[in-house]
Amino acid sequence: MSVGLVETVVDITWISSPTPVSYAAQVEDSGKVQRLRKQCPNCGPGTFMANHFDRVYCGKCTTTFLFDKDTAVPKGKGKK
């Protein structure tokens, strides 16, 4: 007894999406680039830190800056 394979043809329709918006930088009308995220001081330029409600965090080197609740000044925490 042999088992036959059935070919299935699926129509794929590609949906065009708008150009993605950068979350790390914004270009002003004058052509100047404004950084929207903080860059990691340990990893160097090009490594952006994630913004959380109470901290900024680098996923590459695990550096974390916690925000003080009374003032919006970050205090450092992380391994070196």
N, CA, C and O atoms as a Tripos MOL2 file, in Angstrom:
@<TRIPOS>MOLECULE
protein
  320   319    80     0     0
PROTEIN
NO_CHARGES

@<TRIPOS>ATOM
      1 N           0.8430   -1.1740    0.0000 N.3       1 MET1
      2 CA          0.0000    0.0000    0.0000 C.3       1 MET1
      3 C           0.8900    1.2390    0.0000 C.2       1 MET1
      4 O           1.7730    1.3590    0.8490 O.2       1 MET1
      5 N           0.6770    2.1460   -0.9180 N.am      2 SER2
      6 CA          1.4920    3.3540   -0.9960 C.3       2 SER2
      7 C           0.6620    4.5740   -0.5810 C.2       2 SER2
      8 O          -0.5450    4.6510   -0.8070 O.2       2 SER2
      9 N           1.3670    5.5090    0.0310 N.am      3 VAL3
     10 CA          0.7120    6.7420    0.4650 C.3       3 VAL3
     11 C           1.1450    7.8470   -0.4770 C.2       3 VAL3
     12 O           2.3410    8.0860   -0.6440 O.2       3 VAL3
     13 N           0.2120    8.5060   -1.0810 N.am      4 GLY4
     14 CA          0.5310    9.5810   -2.0120 C.3       4 GLY4
     15 C           0.6280   10.9320   -1.2970 C.2       4 GLY4
     16 O          -0.0930   11.1940   -0.3350 O.2       4 GLY4
     17 N           1.5180   11.7680   -1.7800 N.am      5 LEU5
     18 CA          1.6680   13.1080   -1.2220 C.3       5 LEU5
     19 C           0.8010   14.0720   -2.0180 C.2       5 LEU5
     20 O           0.6860   13.9550   -3.2380 O.2       5 LEU5
     21 N           0.2120   14.9920   -1.3440 N.am      6 VAL6
     22 CA         -0.6620   15.9710   -1.9800 C.3       6 VAL6
     23 C           0.0470   17.3180   -1.9840 C.2       6 VAL6
     24 O           0.4770   17.8070   -0.9400 O.2       6 VAL6
     25 N           0.1650   17.9030   -3.1510 N.am      7 GLU7
     26 CA          0.7650   19.2290   -3.2370 C.3       7 GLU7
     27 C          -0.2870   20.2860   -2.9780 C.2       7 GLU7
     28 O          -1.3980   20.2160   -3.5030 O.2       7 GLU7
     29 N           0.0660   21.2500   -2.1750 N.am      8 THR8
     30 CA         -0.8440   22.3440   -1.8800 C.3       8 THR8
     31 C          -0.2280   23.6310   -2.4010 C.2       8 THR8
     32 O           0.9110   23.9630   -2.0740 O.2       8 THR8
     33 N          -0.9700   24.3320   -3.1900 N.am      9 VAL9
     34 CA         -0.5100   25.6060   -3.7210 C.3       9 VAL9
     35 C          -1.2310   26.7080   -2.9610 C.2       9 VAL9
     36 O          -2.4590   26.7340   -2.8760 O.2       9 VAL9
     37 N          -0.4400   27.6100   -2.4150 N.am     10 VAL10
     38 CA         -1.0000   28.6950   -1.6240 C.3      10 VAL10
     39 C          -0.7020   29.9990   -2.3420 C.2      10 VAL10
     40 O           0.4370   30.2630   -2.7270 O.2      10 VAL10
     41 N          -1.7310   30.8080   -2.5180 N.am     11 ASP11
     42 CA         -1.5480   32.1320   -3.0970 C.3      11 ASP11
     43 C          -1.0650   33.0820   -2.0090 C.2      11 ASP11
     44 O          -1.7200   33.2360   -0.9780 O.2      11 ASP11
     45 N           0.0690   33.7120   -2.2380 N.am     12 ILE12
     46 CA          0.6030   34.6680   -1.2700 C.3      12 ILE12
     47 C           0.4700   36.0610   -1.8560 C.2      12 ILE12
     48 O           0.9630   36.3330   -2.9510 O.2      12 ILE12
     49 N          -0.1860   36.9280   -1.1360 N.am     13 THR13
     50 CA         -0.3230   38.3220   -1.5470 C.3      13 THR13
     51 C           0.4830   39.1710   -0.5900 C.2      13 THR13
     52 O           0.2320   39.1720    0.6160 O.2      13 THR13
     53 N           1.4520   39.8940   -1.1270 N.am     14 TRP14
     54 CA          2.2950   40.7450   -0.2970 C.3      14 TRP14
     55 C           1.5950   42.0800   -0.0930 C.2      14 TRP14
     56 O           1.1150   42.7070   -1.0370 O.2      14 TRP14
     57 N           1.5500   42.4890    1.1560 N.am     15 ILE15
     58 CA          0.9380   43.7670    1.4970 C.3      15 ILE15
     59 C           2.0540   44.7730    1.7290 C.2      15 ILE15
     60 O           2.9370   44.5520    2.5580 O.2      15 ILE15
     61 N           2.0100   45.8610    1.0050 N.am     16 SER16
     62 CA          3.0420   46.8770    1.1930 C.3      16 SER16
     63 C           2.7160   47.6880    2.4390 C.2      16 SER16
     64 O           1.5740   48.0970    2.6530 O.2      16 SER16
     65 N           3.7280   47.9090    3.2460 N.am     17 SER17
     66 CA          3.5490   48.6780    4.4700 C.3      17 SER17
     67 C           4.2980   49.9980    4.3350 C.2      17 SER17
     68 O           5.2350   50.1020    3.5420 O.2      17 SER17
     69 N           3.8980   50.9910    5.0910 N.am     18 PRO18
     70 CA          4.5970   52.2690    5.0150 C.3      18 PRO18
     71 C           6.0280   52.1350    5.5350 C.2      18 PRO18
     72 O           6.3540   51.1710    6.2280 O.2      18 PRO18
     73 N           6.8580   53.0850    5.2060 N.am     19 THR19
     74 CA          8.2460   53.0730    5.6360 C.3      19 THR19
     75 C           8.3100   53.0820    7.1590 C.2      19 THR19
     76 O           7.6390   53.8970    7.7920 O.2      19 THR19
     77 N           9.0960   52.2020    7.7600 N.am     20 PRO20
     78 CA          9.1540   52.1570    9.2230 C.3      20 PRO20
     79 C           9.7830   53.4240    9.7950 C.2      20 PRO20
     80 O          10.6770   54.0190    9.1930 O.2      20 PRO20
     81 N           9.3070   53.8160   10.9500 N.am     21 VAL21
     82 CA          9.8140   55.0040   11.6200 C.3      21 VAL21
     83 C          10.9080   54.5780   12.5810 C.2      21 VAL21
     84 O          10.7420   53.6200   13.3360 O.2      21 VAL21
     85 N          12.0210   55.2870   12.5540 N.am     22 SER22
     86 CA         13.1300   54.9650   13.4360 C.3      22 SER22
     87 C          12.7930   55.3700   14.8610 C.2      22 SER22
     88 O          12.2690   56.4580   15.0990 O.2      22 SER22
     89 N          13.0950   54.4940   15.8030 N.am     23 TYR23
     90 CA         12.8410   54.7820   17.2070 C.3      23 TYR23
     91 C          14.0650   55.4100   17.8760 C.2      23 TYR23
     92 O          13.9610   55.8980   19.0020 O.2      23 TYR23
     93 N          15.2180   55.4060   17.2090 N.am     24 ALA24
     94 CA         16.4460   55.8740   17.8310 C.3      24 ALA24
     95 C          16.8430   57.2800   17.3960 C.2      24 ALA24
     96 O          17.5740   57.9570   18.1190 O.2      24 ALA24
     97 N          16.3820   57.7340   16.2370 N.am     25 ALA25
     98 CA         16.7880   59.0480   15.7410 C.3      25 ALA25
     99 C          15.6540   59.6790   14.9470 C.2      25 ALA25
    100 O          14.7830   58.9940   14.4090 O.2      25 ALA25
    101 N          15.6920   60.9960   14.8900 N.am     26 GLN26
    102 CA         14.6920   61.7440   14.1410 C.3      26 GLN26
    103 C          15.4180   62.8280   13.3550 C.2      26 GLN26
    104 O          16.2840   63.5140   13.8980 O.2      26 GLN26
    105 N          15.0750   62.9840   12.0970 N.am     27 VAL27
    106 CA         15.6970   63.9950   11.2510 C.3      27 VAL27
    107 C          14.8080   65.2340   11.2450 C.2      27 VAL27
    108 O          13.6220   65.1620   10.9230 O.2      27 VAL27
    109 N          15.3980   66.3680   11.6050 N.am     28 GLU28
    110 CA         14.6580   67.6220   11.6150 C.3      28 GLU28
    111 C          14.5640   68.1840   10.2020 C.2      28 GLU28
    112 O          15.2040   67.6770    9.2810 O.2      28 GLU28
    113 N          13.7650   69.2330   10.0340 N.am     29 ASP29
    114 CA         13.6010   69.8470    8.7170 C.3      29 ASP29
    115 C          14.9060   70.4260    8.1900 C.2      29 ASP29
    116 O          15.1190   70.4710    6.9790 O.2      29 ASP29
    117 N          15.7800   70.8680    9.0870 N.am     30 SER30
    118 CA         17.0610   71.4510    8.6710 C.3      30 SER30
    119 C          18.0770   70.3870    8.2610 C.2      30 SER30
    120 O          19.1530   70.7260    7.7670 O.2      30 SER30
    121 N          17.7570   69.1130    8.4550 N.am     31 GLY31
    122 CA         18.6680   68.0370    8.0890 C.3      31 GLY31
    123 C          19.4950   67.5310    9.2580 C.2      31 GLY31
    124 O          20.2720   66.5900    9.1000 O.2      31 GLY31
    125 N          19.3410   68.1400   10.4330 N.am     32 LYS32
    126 CA         20.0870   67.7360   11.6080 C.3      32 LYS32
    127 C          19.4240   66.4990   12.2370 C.2      32 LYS32
    128 O          18.1970   66.4180   12.3080 O.2      32 LYS32
    129 N          20.2350   65.5490   12.6860 N.am     33 VAL33
    130 CA         19.7330   64.3160   13.2850 C.3      33 VAL33
    131 C          19.6740   64.5010   14.7940 C.2      33 VAL33
    132 O          20.6590   64.8990   15.4170 O.2      33 VAL33
    133 N          18.5140   64.2100   15.3820 N.am     34 GLN34
    134 CA         18.3340   64.3040   16.8220 C.3      34 GLN34
    135 C          18.1610   62.8960   17.3760 C.2      34 GLN34
    136 O          17.2930   62.1510   16.9220 O.2      34 GLN34
    137 N          18.9830   62.5300   18.3570 N.am     35 ARG35
    138 CA         18.8980   61.2050   18.9800 C.3      35 ARG35
    139 C          17.7280   61.1810   19.9490 C.2      35 ARG35
    140 O          17.5820   62.0870   20.7690 O.2      35 ARG35
    141 N          16.8920   60.1520   19.8640 N.am     36 LEU36
    142 CA         15.7440   60.0310   20.7470 C.3      36 LEU36
    143 C          16.0420   59.1320   21.9430 C.2      36 LEU36
    144 O          15.3420   59.2030   22.9530 O.2      36 LEU36
    145 N          17.0450   58.3070   21.8480 N.am     37 ARG37
    146 CA         17.4000   57.3880   22.9250 C.3      37 ARG37
    147 C          18.8210   57.6660   23.3870 C.2      37 ARG37
    148 O          19.6560   58.1580   22.6290 O.2      37 ARG37
    149 N          19.0790   57.3360   24.6590 N.am     38 LYS38
    150 CA         20.3970   57.5140   25.2280 C.3      38 LYS38
    151 C          21.3310   56.4220   24.7120 C.2      38 LYS38
    152 O          20.9180   55.2750   24.5460 O.2      38 LYS38
    153 N          22.5910   56.7810   24.4580 N.am     39 GLN39
    154 CA         23.5680   55.7960   24.0300 C.3      39 GLN39
    155 C          24.3000   55.2580   25.2580 C.2      39 GLN39
    156 O          24.5230   55.9920   26.2210 O.2      39 GLN39
    157 N          24.6670   53.9930   25.2250 N.am     40 CYS40
    158 CA         25.3270   53.3590   26.3590 C.3      40 CYS40
    159 C          26.7450   53.9030   26.5220 C.2      40 CYS40
    160 O          27.5180   53.9030   25.5630 O.2      40 CYS40
    161 N          27.0980   54.3690   27.7270 N.am     41 PRO41
    162 CA         28.4510   54.8890   27.9290 C.3      41 PRO41
    163 C          29.5140   53.7930   27.9340 C.2      41 PRO41
    164 O          30.6740   54.0770   27.6330 O.2      41 PRO41
    165 N          29.1620   52.5580   28.2630 N.am     42 ASN42
    166 CA         30.1360   51.4620   28.2860 C.3      42 ASN42
    167 C          30.3600   50.8630   26.8990 C.2      42 ASN42
    168 O          31.4970   50.5660   26.5330 O.2      42 ASN42
    169 N          29.3020   50.6870   26.1350 N.am     43 CYS43
    170 CA         29.4020   50.0440   24.8190 C.3      43 CYS43
    171 C          29.8660   51.0080   23.7350 C.2      43 CYS43
    172 O          30.4790   50.5840   22.7550 O.2      43 CYS43
    173 N          29.5860   52.2860   23.8940 N.am     44 GLY44
    174 CA         30.0130   53.2680   22.9200 C.3      44 GLY44
    175 C          28.9060   53.6540   21.9620 C.2      44 GLY44
    176 O          27.7640   53.2190   22.1070 O.2      44 GLY44
    177 N          29.2540   54.4780   20.9760 N.am     45 PRO45
    178 CA         28.2410   54.9670   20.0420 C.3      45 PRO45
    179 C          27.6580   53.8420   19.1980 C.2      45 PRO45
    180 O          28.3520   52.8990   18.8180 O.2      45 PRO45
    181 N          26.3570   53.9680   18.9150 N.am     46 GLY46
    182 CA         25.6710   52.9780   18.0980 C.3      46 GLY46
    183 C          24.8980   51.9700   18.9140 C.2      46 GLY46
    184 O          24.1000   51.2160   18.3550 O.2      46 GLY46
    185 N          25.1080   51.9310   20.2290 N.am     47 THR47
    186 CA         24.3580   51.0270   21.0930 C.3      47 THR47
    187 C          23.4000   51.8720   21.9160 C.2      47 THR47
    188 O          23.8230   52.6280   22.7910 O.2      47 THR47
    189 N          22.1080   51.7410   21.6340 N.am     48 PHE48
    190 CA         21.1070   52.5600   22.3030 C.3      48 PHE48
    191 C          20.5040   51.7960   23.4700 C.2      48 PHE48
    192 O          20.4090   50.5680   23.4470 O.2      48 PHE48
    193 N          20.1000   52.5400   24.4880 N.am     49 MET49
    194 CA         19.5420   51.9530   25.6970 C.3      49 MET49
    195 C          18.0200   51.9390   25.6080 C.2      49 MET49
    196 O          17.4180   52.8300   25.0070 O.2      49 MET49
    197 N          17.4050   50.9300   26.2070 N.am     50 ALA50
    198 CA         15.9520   50.8000   26.2000 C.3      50 ALA50
    199 C          15.3510   51.7120   27.2600 C.2      50 ALA50
    200 O          15.8680   51.7990   28.3730 O.2      50 ALA50
    201 N          14.2580   52.3920   26.9180 N.am     51 ASN51
    202 CA         13.5730   53.2660   27.8580 C.3      51 ASN51
    203 C          12.4700   52.4940   28.5610 C.2      51 ASN51
    204 O          11.5930   51.9200   27.9140 O.2      51 ASN51
    205 N          12.5170   52.4820   29.8970 N.am     52 HIS52
    206 CA         11.4690   51.9120   30.7170 C.3      52 HIS52
    207 C          10.8850   53.0270   31.5710 C.2      52 HIS52
    208 O          11.4140   54.1380   31.5760 O.2      52 HIS52
    209 N           9.8050   52.7520   32.2930 N.am     53 PHE53
    210 CA          9.1440   53.8070   33.0520 C.3      53 PHE53
    211 C           9.9860   54.2980   34.2220 C.2      53 PHE53
    212 O           9.8110   55.4380   34.6520 O.2      53 PHE53
    213 N          10.9020   53.4720   34.7610 N.am     54 ASP54
    214 CA         11.6990   53.8890   35.8990 C.3      54 ASP54
    215 C          13.2020   53.7610   35.6710 C.2      54 ASP54
    216 O          13.9840   53.9790   36.5960 O.2      54 ASP54
    217 N          13.6190   53.4110   34.4520 N.am     55 ARG55
    218 CA         15.0400   53.1920   34.1980 C.3      55 ARG55
    219 C          15.3310   53.2020   32.6970 C.2      55 ARG55
    220 O          14.4210   53.1270   31.8720 O.2      55 ARG55
    221 N          16.6120   53.2940   32.3650 N.am     56 VAL56
    222 CA         17.0920   53.0230   31.0100 C.3      56 VAL56
    223 C          18.0700   51.8620   31.1330 C.2      56 VAL56
    224 O          18.8390   51.7960   32.0920 O.2      56 VAL56
    225 N          18.0460   50.9390   30.1610 N.am     57 TYR57
    226 CA         18.7560   49.6710   30.2780 C.3      57 TYR57
    227 C          19.4700   49.3380   28.9770 C.2      57 TYR57
    228 O          18.9020   49.4800   27.8940 O.2      57 TYR57
    229 N          20.7210   48.8920   29.0900 N.am     58 CYS58
    230 CA         21.4710   48.4120   27.9340 C.3      58 CYS58
    231 C          21.4000   46.8920   27.9190 C.2      58 CYS58
    232 O          21.8420   46.2450   28.8680 O.2      58 CYS58
    233 N          20.8520   46.3180   26.8620 N.am     59 GLY59
    234 CA         20.7230   44.8750   26.7600 C.3      59 GLY59
    235 C          22.0160   44.1820   26.4150 C.2      59 GLY59
    236 O          22.1230   42.9630   26.5500 O.2      59 GLY59
    237 N          23.0130   44.9470   25.9670 N.am     60 LYS60
    238 CA         24.2720   44.3390   25.5670 C.3      60 LYS60
    239 C          25.1990   44.1120   26.7700 C.2      60 LYS60
    240 O          25.7860   43.0400   26.9110 O.2      60 LYS60
    241 N          25.3260   45.1270   27.6350 N.am     61 CYS61
    242 CA         26.2430   45.0100   28.7730 C.3      61 CYS61
    243 C          25.5150   45.0740   30.1140 C.2      61 CYS61
    244 O          26.1680   45.0700   31.1580 O.2      61 CYS61
    245 N          24.2040   45.1330   30.1160 N.am     62 THR62
    246 CA         23.3170   45.1520   31.2910 C.3      62 THR62
    247 C          23.5070   46.3630   32.1890 C.2      62 THR62
    248 O          23.2050   46.2900   33.3800 O.2      62 THR62
    249 N          23.9940   47.4630   31.6610 N.am     63 THR63
    250 CA         24.0820   48.6920   32.4460 C.3      63 THR63
    251 C          22.6780   49.2550   32.6230 C.2      63 THR63
    252 O          21.9040   49.3190   31.6680 O.2      63 THR63
    253 N          22.3550   49.6610   33.8400 N.am     64 THR64
    254 CA         21.0320   50.1860   34.1510 C.3      64 THR64
    255 C          21.1780   51.5210   34.8610 C.2      64 THR64
    256 O          21.9800   51.6480   35.7860 O.2      64 THR64
    257 N          20.4130   52.5140   34.4380 N.am     65 PHE65
    258 CA         20.3360   53.7930   35.1170 C.3      65 PHE65
    259 C          18.9150   53.9430   35.6280 C.2      65 PHE65
    260 O          17.9670   54.0140   34.8460 O.2      65 PHE65
    261 N          18.7730   53.9910   36.9620 N.am     66 LEU66
    262 CA         17.4650   54.1340   37.5750 C.3      66 LEU66
    263 C          17.1280   55.6070   37.7340 C.2      66 LEU66
    264 O          18.0030   56.4160   38.0390 O.2      66 LEU66
    265 N          15.8690   55.9570   37.5280 N.am     67 PHE67
    266 CA         15.4190   57.3250   37.7280 C.3      67 PHE67
    267 C          14.9880   57.4980   39.1760 C.2      67 PHE67
    268 O          14.2900   56.6530   39.7360 O.2      67 PHE67
    269 N          15.4110   58.5990   39.7690 N.am     68 ASP68
    270 CA         14.9710   58.9230   41.1170 C.3      68 ASP68
    271 C          13.5240   59.3830   41.0420 C.2      68 ASP68
    272 O          13.1710   60.1440   40.1410 O.2      68 ASP68
    273 N          12.6730   58.9400   41.9720 N.am     69 LYS69
    274 CA         11.2480   59.2570   41.9000 C.3      69 LYS69
    275 C          10.9720   60.7390   42.1430 C.2      69 LYS69
    276 O          10.0620   61.2980   41.5310 O.2      69 LYS69
    277 N          11.7430   61.3900   43.0310 N.am     70 ASP70
    278 CA         11.5210   62.7990   43.3340 C.3      70 ASP70
    279 C          12.0110   63.7040   42.2070 C.2      70 ASP70
    280 O          11.3290   64.6540   41.8250 O.2      70 ASP70
    281 N          13.1830   63.4080   41.6840 N.am     71 THR71
    282 CA         13.7360   64.1780   40.5730 C.3      71 THR71
    283 C          13.9780   63.2240   39.4170 C.2      71 THR71
    284 O          14.1070   62.0170   39.6210 O.2      71 THR71
    285 N          14.0370   63.7470   38.2360 N.am     72 ALA72
    286 CA         14.2000   62.9140   37.0400 C.3      72 ALA72
    287 C          15.6680   62.7010   36.6940 C.2      72 ALA72
    288 O          16.0040   62.5590   35.5180 O.2      72 ALA72
    289 N          16.5490   62.6760   37.6910 N.am     73 VAL73
    290 CA         17.9700   62.4870   37.4540 C.3      73 VAL73
    291 C          18.2890   60.9980   37.5780 C.2      73 VAL73
    292 O          17.9800   60.3950   38.6050 O.2      73 VAL73
    293 N          18.9060   60.3830   36.5440 N.am     74 PRO74
    294 CA         19.2060   58.9640   36.6410 C.3      74 PRO74
    295 C          20.3860   58.7120   37.5780 C.2      74 PRO74
    296 O          21.3300   59.5010   37.6140 O.2      74 PRO74
    297 N          20.3350   57.6220   38.3300 N.am     75 LYS75
    298 CA         21.4790   57.2110   39.1480 C.3      75 LYS75
    299 C          21.9890   55.8910   38.5900 C.2      75 LYS75
    300 O          21.2000   55.0230   38.2170 O.2      75 LYS75
    301 N          23.2900   55.7410   38.5350 N.am     76 GLY76
    302 CA         23.9010   54.6080   37.8570 C.3      76 GLY76
    303 C          23.8490   53.3260   38.6540 C.2      76 GLY76
    304 O          23.9500   53.3300   39.8810 O.2      76 GLY76
    305 N          23.6890   52.2300   37.9370 N.am     77 LYS77
    306 CA         23.7420   50.8960   38.5140 C.3      77 LYS77
    307 C          24.1130   49.9570   37.3820 C.2      77 LYS77
    308 O          23.5310   50.0450   36.3010 O.2      77 LYS77
    309 N          25.0460   49.0790   37.5930 N.am     78 GLY78
    310 CA         25.4130   48.1220   36.5620 C.3      78 GLY78
    311 C          26.8010   47.5850   36.7810 C.2      78 GLY78
    312 O          27.5230   48.0560   37.6610 O.2      78 GLY78
    313 N          27.1840   46.6050   35.9910 N.am     79 LYS79
    314 CA         28.5150   46.0330   36.1570 C.3      79 LYS79
    315 C          29.4820   46.7290   35.2220 C.2      79 LYS79
    316 O          29.0930   47.2460   34.1750 O.2      79 LYS79
    317 N          30.7320   46.7350   35.6080 N.am     80 LYS80
    318 CA         31.7570   47.3810   34.7960 C.3      80 LYS80
    319 C          32.7670   46.3730   34.3650 C.2      80 LYS80
    320 O          33.7220   46.7160   33.6670 O.2      80 LYS80
@<TRIPOS>BOND
     1     1     2 1
     2     2     3 1
     3     3     4 2
     4     3     5 am
     5     5     6 1
     6     6     7 1
     7     7     8 2
     8     7     9 am
     9     9    10 1
    10    10    11 1
    11    11    12 2
    12    11    13 am
    13    13    14 1
    14    14    15 1
    15    15    16 2
    16    15    17 am
    17    17    18 1
    18    18    19 1
    19    19    20 2
    20    19    21 am
    21    21    22 1
    22    22    23 1
    23    23    24 2
    24    23    25 am
    25    25    26 1
    26    26    27 1
    27    27    28 2
    28    27    29 am
    29    29    30 1
    30    30    31 1
    31    31    32 2
    32    31    33 am
    33    33    34 1
    34    34    35 1
    35    35    36 2
    36    35    37 am
    37    37    38 1
    38    38    39 1
    39    39    40 2
    40    39    41 am
    41    41    42 1
    42    42    43 1
    43    43    44 2
    44    43    45 am
    45    45    46 1
    46    46    47 1
    47    47    48 2
    48    47    49 am
    49    49    50 1
    50    50    51 1
    51    51    52 2
    52    51    53 am
    53    53    54 1
    54    54    55 1
    55    55    56 2
    56    55    57 am
    57    57    58 1
    58    58    59 1
    59    59    60 2
    60    59    61 am
    61    61    62 1
    62    62    63 1
    63    63    64 2
    64    63    65 am
    65    65    66 1
    66    66    67 1
    67    67    68 2
    68    67    69 am
    69    69    70 1
    70    70    71 1
    71    71    72 2
    72    71    73 am
    73    73    74 1
    74    74    75 1
    75    75    76 2
    76    75    77 am
    77    77    78 1
    78    78    79 1
    79    79    80 2
    80    79    81 am
    81    81    82 1
    82    82    83 1
    83    83    84 2
    84    83    85 am
    85    85    86 1
    86    86    87 1
    87    87    88 2
    88    87    89 am
    89    89    90 1
    90    90    91 1
    91    91    92 2
    92    91    93 am
    93    93    94 1
    94    94    95 1
    95    95    96 2
    96    95    97 am
    97    97    98 1
    98    98    99 1
    99    99   100 2
   100    99   101 am
   101   101   102 1
   102   102   103 1
   103   103   104 2
   104   103   105 am
   105   105   106 1
   106   106   107 1
   107   107   108 2
   108   107   109 am
   109   109   110 1
   110   110   111 1
   111   111   112 2
   112   111   113 am
   113   113   114 1
   114   114   115 1
   115   115   116 2
   116   115   117 am
   117   117   118 1
   118   118   119 1
   119   119   120 2
   120   119   121 am
   121   121   122 1
   122   122   123 1
   123   123   124 2
   124   123   125 am
   125   125   126 1
   126   126   127 1
   127   127   128 2
   128   127   129 am
   129   129   130 1
   130   130   131 1
   131   131   132 2
   132   131   133 am
   133   133   134 1
   134   134   135 1
   135   135   136 2
   136   135   137 am
   137   137   138 1
   138   138   139 1
   139   139   140 2
   140   139   141 am
   141   141   142 1
   142   142   143 1
   143   143   144 2
   144   143   145 am
   145   145   146 1
   146   146   147 1
   147   147   148 2
   148   147   149 am
   149   149   150 1
   150   150   151 1
   151   151   152 2
   152   151   153 am
   153   153   154 1
   154   154   155 1
   155   155   156 2
   156   155   157 am
   157   157   158 1
   158   158   159 1
   159   159   160 2
   160   159   161 am
   161   161   162 1
   162   162   163 1
   163   163   164 2
   164   163   165 am
   165   165   166 1
   166   166   167 1
   167   167   168 2
   168   167   169 am
   169   169   170 1
   170   170   171 1
   171   171   172 2
   172   171   173 am
   173   173   174 1
   174   174   175 1
   175   175   176 2
   176   175   177 am
   177   177   178 1
   178   178   179 1
   179   179   180 2
   180   179   181 am
   181   181   182 1
   182   182   183 1
   183   183   184 2
   184   183   185 am
   185   185   186 1
   186   186   187 1
   187   187   188 2
   188   187   189 am
   189   189   190 1
   190   190   191 1
   191   191   192 2
   192   191   193 am
   193   193   194 1
   194   194   195 1
   195   195   196 2
   196   195   197 am
   197   197   198 1
   198   198   199 1
   199   199   200 2
   200   199   201 am
   201   201   202 1
   202   202   203 1
   203   203   204 2
   204   203   205 am
   205   205   206 1
   206   206   207 1
   207   207   208 2
   208   207   209 am
   209   209   210 1
   210   210   211 1
   211   211   212 2
   212   211   213 am
   213   213   214 1
   214   214   215 1
   215   215   216 2
   216   215   217 am
   217   217   218 1
   218   218   219 1
   219   219   220 2
   220   219   221 am
   221   221   222 1
   222   222   223 1
   223   223   224 2
   224   223   225 am
   225   225   226 1
   226   226   227 1
   227   227   228 2
   228   227   229 am
   229   229   230 1
   230   230   231 1
   231   231   232 2
   232   231   233 am
   233   233   234 1
   234   234   235 1
   235   235   236 2
   236   235   237 am
   237   237   238 1
   238   238   239 1
   239   239   240 2
   240   239   241 am
   241   241   242 1
   242   242   243 1
   243   243   244 2
   244   243   245 am
   245   245   246 1
   246   246   247 1
   247   247   248 2
   248   247   249 am
   249   249   250 1
   250   250   251 1
   251   251   252 2
   252   251   253 am
   253   253   254 1
   254   254   255 1
   255   255   256 2
   256   255   257 am
   257   257   258 1
   258   258   259 1
   259   259   260 2
   260   259   261 am
   261   261   262 1
   262   262   263 1
   263   263   264 2
   264   263   265 am
   265   265   266 1
   266   266   267 1
   267   267   268 2
   268   267   269 am
   269   269   270 1
   270   270   271 1
   271   271   272 2
   272   271   273 am
   273   273   274 1
   274   274   275 1
   275   275   276 2
   276   275   277 am
   277   277   278 1
   278   278   279 1
   279   279   280 2
   280   279   281 am
   281   281   282 1
   282   282   283 1
   283   283   284 2
   284   283   285 am
   285   285   286 1
   286   286   287 1
   287   287   288 2
   288   287   289 am
   289   289   290 1
   290   290   291 1
   291   291   292 2
   292   291   293 am
   293   293   294 1
   294   294   295 1
   295   295   296 2
   296   295   297 am
   297   297   298 1
   298   298   299 1
   299   299   300 2
   300   299   301 am
   301   301   302 1
   302   302   303 1
   303   303   304 2
   304   303   305 am
   305   305   306 1
   306   306   307 1
   307   307   308 2
   308   307   309 am
   309   309   310 1
   310   310   311 1
   311   311   312 2
   312   311   313 am
   313   313   314 1
   314   314   315 1
   315   315   316 2
   316   315   317 am
   317   317   318 1
   318   318   319 1
   319   319   320 2
@<TRIPOS>SUBSTRUCTURE
     1 MET1         2 RESIDUE 1 A MET
     2 SER2         6 RESIDUE 1 A SER
     3 VAL3        10 RESIDUE 1 A VAL
     4 GLY4        14 RESIDUE 1 A GLY
     5 LEU5        18 RESIDUE 1 A LEU
     6 VAL6        22 RESIDUE 1 A VAL
     7 GLU7        26 RESIDUE 1 A GLU
     8 THR8        30 RESIDUE 1 A THR
     9 VAL9        34 RESIDUE 1 A VAL
    10 VAL10       38 RESIDUE 1 A VAL
    11 ASP11       42 RESIDUE 1 A ASP
    12 ILE12       46 RESIDUE 1 A ILE
    13 THR13       50 RESIDUE 1 A THR
    14 TRP14       54 RESIDUE 1 A TRP
    15 ILE15       58 RESIDUE 1 A ILE
    16 SER16       62 RESIDUE 1 A SER
    17 SER17       66 RESIDUE 1 A SER
    18 PRO18       70 RESIDUE 1 A PRO
    19 THR19       74 RESIDUE 1 A THR
    20 PRO20       78 RESIDUE 1 A PRO
    21 VAL21       82 RESIDUE 1 A VAL
    22 SER22       86 RESIDUE 1 A SER
    23 TYR23       90 RESIDUE 1 A TYR
    24 ALA24       94 RESIDUE 1 A ALA
    25 ALA25       98 RESIDUE 1 A ALA
    26 GLN26      102 RESIDUE 1 A GLN
    27 VAL27      106 RESIDUE 1 A VAL
    28 GLU28      110 RESIDUE 1 A GLU
    29 ASP29      114 RESIDUE 1 A ASP
    30 SER30      118 RESIDUE 1 A SER
    31 GLY31      122 RESIDUE 1 A GLY
    32 LYS32      126 RESIDUE 1 A LYS
    33 VAL33      130 RESIDUE 1 A VAL
    34 GLN34      134 RESIDUE 1 A GLN
    35 ARG35      138 RESIDUE 1 A ARG
    36 LEU36      142 RESIDUE 1 A LEU
    37 ARG37      146 RESIDUE 1 A ARG
    38 LYS38      150 RESIDUE 1 A LYS
    39 GLN39      154 RESIDUE 1 A GLN
    40 CYS40      158 RESIDUE 1 A CYS
    41 PRO41      162 RESIDUE 1 A PRO
    42 ASN42      166 RESIDUE 1 A ASN
    43 CYS43      170 RESIDUE 1 A CYS
    44 GLY44      174 RESIDUE 1 A GLY
    45 PRO45      178 RESIDUE 1 A PRO
    46 GLY46      182 RESIDUE 1 A GLY
    47 THR47      186 RESIDUE 1 A THR
    48 PHE48      190 RESIDUE 1 A PHE
    49 MET49      194 RESIDUE 1 A MET
    50 ALA50      198 RESIDUE 1 A ALA
    51 ASN51      202 RESIDUE 1 A ASN
    52 HIS52      206 RESIDUE 1 A HIS
    53 PHE53      210 RESIDUE 1 A PHE
    54 ASP54      214 RESIDUE 1 A ASP
    55 ARG55      218 RESIDUE 1 A ARG
    56 VAL56      222 RESIDUE 1 A VAL
    57 TYR57      226 RESIDUE 1 A TYR
    58 CYS58      230 RESIDUE 1 A CYS
    59 GLY59      234 RESIDUE 1 A GLY
    60 LYS60      238 RESIDUE 1 A LYS
    61 CYS61      242 RESIDUE 1 A CYS
    62 THR62      246 RESIDUE 1 A THR
    63 THR63      250 RESIDUE 1 A THR
    64 THR64      254 RESIDUE 1 A THR
    65 PHE65      258 RESIDUE 1 A PHE
    66 LEU66      262 RESIDUE 1 A LEU
    67 PHE67      266 RESIDUE 1 A PHE
    68 ASP68      270 RESIDUE 1 A ASP
    69 LYS69      274 RESIDUE 1 A LYS
    70 ASP70      278 RESIDUE 1 A ASP
    71 THR71      282 RESIDUE 1 A THR
    72 ALA72      286 RESIDUE 1 A ALA
    73 VAL73      290 RESIDUE 1 A VAL
    74 PRO74      294 RESIDUE 1 A PRO
    75 LYS75      298 RESIDUE 1 A LYS
    76 GLY76      302 RESIDUE 1 A GLY
    77 LYS77      306 RESIDUE 1 A LYS
    78 GLY78      310 RESIDUE 1 A GLY
    79 LYS79      314 RESIDUE 1 A LYS
    80 LYS80      318 RESIDUE 1 A LYS
